[in-house]
């Protein structure tokens, strides 16, 4: 019986570690439920929405776009760097 308890504990621990390291795996399971905010805060993820308006301007916001607008859901860990880096050749060499 003790061996079974240790195996179950190991499986639960491995599952918890996997979710901790890959939080975007769980968020689709709780999407649009009352648990969504709690799970996002606990796992440290942020959802952003990317969409284009009628003028072609790209918007990236944390609020959903207006009704009927096509959009893409972006999922980021809060400690991820989402700022694009500069191109390599941005300075002139003398």
C-alpha positions as CSV (number, residue, x, y, z in Angstrom):
1,X,0.0,0.0,0.0
2,X,2.9,2.4,0.8
3,X,4.4,1.7,-2.7
4,X,1.1,2.7,-4.3
5,X,0.9,5.9,-2.3
6,X,4.5,6.8,-3.3
7,X,3.7,6.1,-7.0
8,X,0.6,8.2,-6.9
9,X,2.4,11.0,-5.1
10,X,5.2,10.9,-7.7
11,X,2.7,11.1,-10.6
12,X,0.9,14.1,-9.0
13,X,4.2,15.8,-8.4
14,X,5.3,15.2,-12.0
15,X,2.0,16.6,-13.3
16,X,2.2,19.6,-11.1
17,X,5.8,20.3,-12.2
18,X,4.8,19.9,-15.9
19,X,1.9,22.4,-15.5
20,X,4.2,24.8,-13.7
21,X,6.7,24.7,-16.5
22,X,4.1,24.7,-19.3
23,X,1.2,26.8,-18.0
24,X,-0.4,27.3,-21.5
25,X,-1.3,23.7,-21.4
26,X,-3.9,24.2,-18.7
27,X,-5.4,27.6,-19.7
28,X,-7.5,26.2,-22.6
29,X,-9.2,23.9,-20.1
30,X,-10.4,26.7,-17.9
31,X,-11.1,29.2,-20.7
32,X,-14.3,31.2,-20.3
33,X,-14.9,29.7,-16.8
34,X,-14.9,31.4,-13.4
35,X,-11.6,29.8,-12.7
36,X,-9.8,31.4,-15.6
37,X,-8.6,34.5,-13.7
38,X,-7.4,32.5,-10.7
39,X,-5.5,30.0,-12.9
40,X,-3.9,32.7,-14.9
41,X,-2.7,34.6,-11.8
42,X,-1.5,31.4,-10.2
43,X,0.4,30.1,-13.2
44,X,1.7,33.6,-14.2
45,X,0.2,33.8,-17.7
46,X,-1.3,36.7,-19.7
47,X,-3.6,36.6,-22.6
48,X,-3.4,39.2,-25.3
49,X,-5.5,39.8,-28.4
50,X,-4.1,40.7,-31.8
51,X,-6.4,42.2,-34.4
52,X,-6.7,44.7,-37.2
53,X,-9.2,47.5,-37.4
54,X,-10.9,48.7,-40.6
55,X,-7.9,51.0,-41.4
56,X,-5.5,48.1,-41.2
57,X,-3.9,49.1,-38.0
58,X,-2.7,46.2,-35.8
59,X,-3.8,46.3,-32.2
60,X,-2.5,44.2,-29.4
61,X,-4.5,44.5,-26.2
62,X,-5.5,42.6,-23.1
63,X,-9.2,43.2,-23.9
64,X,-11.1,41.3,-26.6
65,X,-11.7,43.3,-29.8
66,X,-15.1,44.6,-30.9
67,X,-17.8,42.0,-31.6
68,X,-17.4,40.5,-35.1
69,X,-13.7,41.3,-35.5
70,X,-11.3,38.5,-36.4
71,X,-8.6,38.2,-33.8
72,X,-5.8,35.9,-32.6
73,X,-5.3,34.9,-28.9
74,X,-1.7,35.2,-27.7
75,X,-0.6,33.4,-24.5
76,X,2.5,34.6,-22.7
77,X,4.2,33.8,-19.4
78,X,4.5,36.9,-17.3
79,X,8.3,36.5,-17.1
80,X,8.7,36.2,-20.9
81,X,10.3,38.9,-23.0
82,X,7.7,39.9,-25.6
83,X,9.5,43.0,-26.8
84,X,11.1,42.4,-30.2
85,X,14.9,42.8,-30.4
86,X,16.5,45.4,-32.6
87,X,17.8,44.4,-36.0
88,X,21.6,43.7,-36.0
89,X,22.6,46.5,-38.4
90,X,21.0,49.5,-36.7
91,X,24.3,51.5,-36.2
92,X,26.8,52.9,-38.6
93,X,30.4,51.8,-38.3
94,X,33.0,54.6,-38.9
